[in-house]
Amino acid sequence: MTSEILIPPDSVPGAGAVLNPFVIVDDAAGFLDFVCGVFGVTESAEANTPMPDGKLIHAQVRLGTVDLMVADRLDGWAARPGLLQVWVHDVAAVLERATALGATVVTESTPFYGETTLGRMLDRWQNLWWLWAPAPGQPDPTPVWEDGEDIVFSTIDAAMRSLAVSVVSPGSGTPTA
């Protein structure tokens, strides 16, 4: 698909993606350690830009062709965690690695439509991750309206509602109701 606005993917410098997410979190270095540990990737050392106080104003890690950019939340800045989707080989294995590093499982590895498997996790920085894996030959689940399970919607609904309750007041670092 072409666009008059976006450059073609093969024109992106460094073989990157046209769209790359950026999250603002407390303890960006810890977040990078988490991402690298869960997904078996390394931080792009040349992008690591600490400020004199040690906080990161910019850092990034590449997952496939996408650069996940990260910065520490500064005084007066609101945290801006992300909703992130990642394709992996084995959803259950990634969830296991992630929980060992402090994440919470939102949706266990679950058969999904289109011969895929879905799982979700919430990291301690409040980023919600959708994990997808191809599952060739796996039948589609029975829809909830035909007496199937509602696990896919009910788990994300519960997670999003819990995040709405624990929103951090900008600049305070204190959760508000």
C-alpha positions as CSV (number, residue, x, y, z in Angstrom):
1,M,0.0,0.0,0.0
2,T,1.4,3.4,-0.9
3,S,0.7,6.8,0.6
4,E,1.3,10.3,-0.6
5,I,2.2,11.2,2.9
6,L,4.3,8.3,4.3
7,I,7.7,7.4,2.8
8,P,8.0,3.8,1.5
9,P,9.2,1.3,4.1
10,D,12.4,0.6,2.1
11,S,13.3,4.3,2.3
12,V,13.3,4.5,6.1
13,P,16.9,5.1,7.3
14,G,18.5,2.2,9.1
15,A,16.0,-0.3,7.7
16,G,13.5,0.9,10.4
17,A,9.8,1.1,10.4
18,V,7.6,4.0,9.3
19,L,5.9,4.2,12.7
20,N,7.8,3.6,16.0
21,P,6.3,3.8,19.5
22,F,7.8,6.1,22.2
23,V,7.0,5.5,25.9
24,I,7.8,7.8,28.8
25,V,8.3,5.8,32.1
26,D,9.9,6.0,35.5
27,D,13.1,4.0,35.5
28,A,13.7,3.8,31.7
29,A,16.9,1.8,32.2
30,G,15.0,-0.8,34.2
31,F,12.3,-0.9,31.5
32,L,15.0,-1.4,28.8
33,D,16.4,-4.3,30.9
34,F,12.9,-5.8,31.1
35,V,12.3,-5.5,27.3
36,C,15.8,-6.9,26.5
37,G,15.3,-9.8,28.9
38,V,11.9,-10.8,27.8
39,F,12.4,-10.5,24.0
40,G,16.1,-11.5,23.8
41,V,17.1,-8.2,22.1
42,T,19.8,-5.6,23.0
43,E,19.5,-1.9,23.5
44,S,20.8,0.3,20.6
45,A,23.8,1.7,22.5
46,E,24.3,4.6,20.1
47,A,20.9,5.9,20.9
48,N,21.4,5.9,24.7
49,T,21.3,9.6,25.8
50,P,21.6,10.2,29.5
51,M,21.2,13.6,31.1
52,P,23.7,14.9,33.7
53,D,21.5,13.5,36.5
54,G,21.5,10.0,34.8
55,K,17.9,10.0,33.6
56,L,17.5,8.9,30.0
57,I,16.1,11.6,27.7
58,H,16.3,9.0,24.8
59,A,17.1,5.3,24.4
60,Q,15.8,2.6,22.1
61,V,15.7,-1.1,21.5
62,R,14.8,-2.7,18.1
63,L,12.2,-5.4,17.9
64,G,12.2,-6.7,14.4
65,T,12.2,-3.5,12.2
66,V,10.6,-1.3,14.8
67,D,12.5,0.9,17.3
68,L,10.8,1.1,20.7
69,M,12.0,4.5,22.0
70,V,12.0,5.2,25.7
71,A,12.7,8.1,28.0
72,D,12.5,8.7,31.7
73,R,9.6,10.8,33.0
74,L,10.9,14.2,34.2
75,D,9.4,16.4,36.8
76,G,6.2,17.9,35.5
77,W,5.9,15.2,32.8
78,A,3.1,12.6,32.8
79,A,4.1,9.0,32.4
80,R,3.0,7.8,28.9
81,P,3.1,4.0,28.9
82,G,2.1,2.2,25.7
83,L,-0.2,-0.4,24.3
84,L,2.2,-2.5,22.3
85,Q,1.8,-5.5,20.0
86,V,4.6,-7.9,19.3
87,W,4.7,-11.0,17.1
88,V,6.7,-13.9,18.8
89,H,7.3,-17.6,18.2
90,D,5.8,-18.8,21.5
91,V,3.3,-16.7,23.5
92,A,3.4,-18.9,26.6
93,A,7.2,-18.9,26.7
94,V,7.3,-15.1,26.5
95,L,4.7,-14.8,29.2
96,E,6.8,-17.1,31.4
97,R,9.9,-15.0,30.8
98,A,8.0,-11.8,31.4
99,T,6.5,-12.9,34.7
100,A,9.9,-14.0,35.9
101,L,10.9,-10.3,35.3
102,G,7.9,-8.9,37.2
103,A,5.1,-8.7,34.6
104,T,1.6,-9.7,35.3
105,V,-0.3,-12.0,32.8
106,V,-3.5,-10.4,31.6
107,T,-4.5,-13.0,29.1
108,E,-3.0,-16.5,29.1
109,S,-1.8,-18.0,25.8
110,T,-5.2,-18.4,24.0
111,P,-6.2,-19.6,20.6
112,F,-7.5,-16.7,18.5
113,Y,-9.0,-16.2,15.1
114,G,-7.0,-16.5,11.9
115,E,-4.7,-19.3,13.0
116,T,-3.1,-17.2,15.7
117,T,-2.4,-17.4,19.4
118,L,-2.9,-14.3,21.7
119,G,-1.6,-13.5,25.1
120,R,-1.3,-10.2,27.0
121,M,0.8,-8.9,29.8
122,L,1.1,-5.8,31.9
123,D,4.6,-4.7,32.8
124,R,5.4,-2.8,36.0
125,W,5.6,0.4,34.0
126,Q,2.0,0.1,33.0
127,N,2.7,-0.9,29.4
128,L,0.1,-3.4,28.1
129,W,1.6,-5.9,25.7
130,W,-0.4,-7.9,23.1
131,L,1.7,-11.0,22.2
132,W,0.8,-12.8,19.0
133,A,2.1,-16.0,17.4
134,P,1.2,-17.8,14.2
135,A,-0.6,-21.1,14.8
136,P,-1.0,-22.7,11.4
137,G,-3.8,-25.2,11.3
138,Q,-5.3,-24.1,14.7
139,P,-9.0,-23.9,14.4
140,D,-10.7,-20.6,15.3
141,P,-12.3,-20.5,18.8
142,T,-16.0,-20.8,19.2
143,P,-17.5,-17.2,19.5
144,V,-18.9,-16.2,22.9
145,W,-22.3,-15.7,21.3
146,E,-22.2,-19.4,20.4
147,D,-21.4,-20.6,24.0
148,G,-17.6,-20.0,23.6
149,E,-15.4,-18.5,26.2
150,D,-15.1,-14.7,26.7
151,I,-11.5,-14.8,27.9
152,V,-10.2,-12.5,25.1
153,F,-12.5,-9.6,25.8
154,S,-13.0,-10.1,29.6
155,T,-9.3,-10.0,30.4
156,I,-8.5,-6.9,28.4
157,D,-11.7,-5.2,29.8
158,A,-10.6,-6.0,33.4
159,A,-7.0,-4.8,32.7
160,M,-8.1,-1.5,31.1
161,R,-10.5,-0.8,34.0
162,S,-7.8,-1.5,36.5
163,L,-5.5,0.9,34.7
164,A,-8.2,3.6,34.7
165,V,-8.4,3.4,38.5
166,S,-4.6,3.6,38.9
167,V,-3.9,6.6,36.7
168,V,-0.9,8.6,37.9
169,S,-1.5,12.2,38.5
170,P,0.8,14.2,36.1
171,G,3.9,15.4,37.9
172,S,3.1,13.8,41.2
173,G,3.9,10.1,40.7
174,T,0.9,9.4,42.9
175,P,-2.0,7.2,41.7
176,T,-5.4,8.8,41.7
177,A,-8.8,7.3,41.7
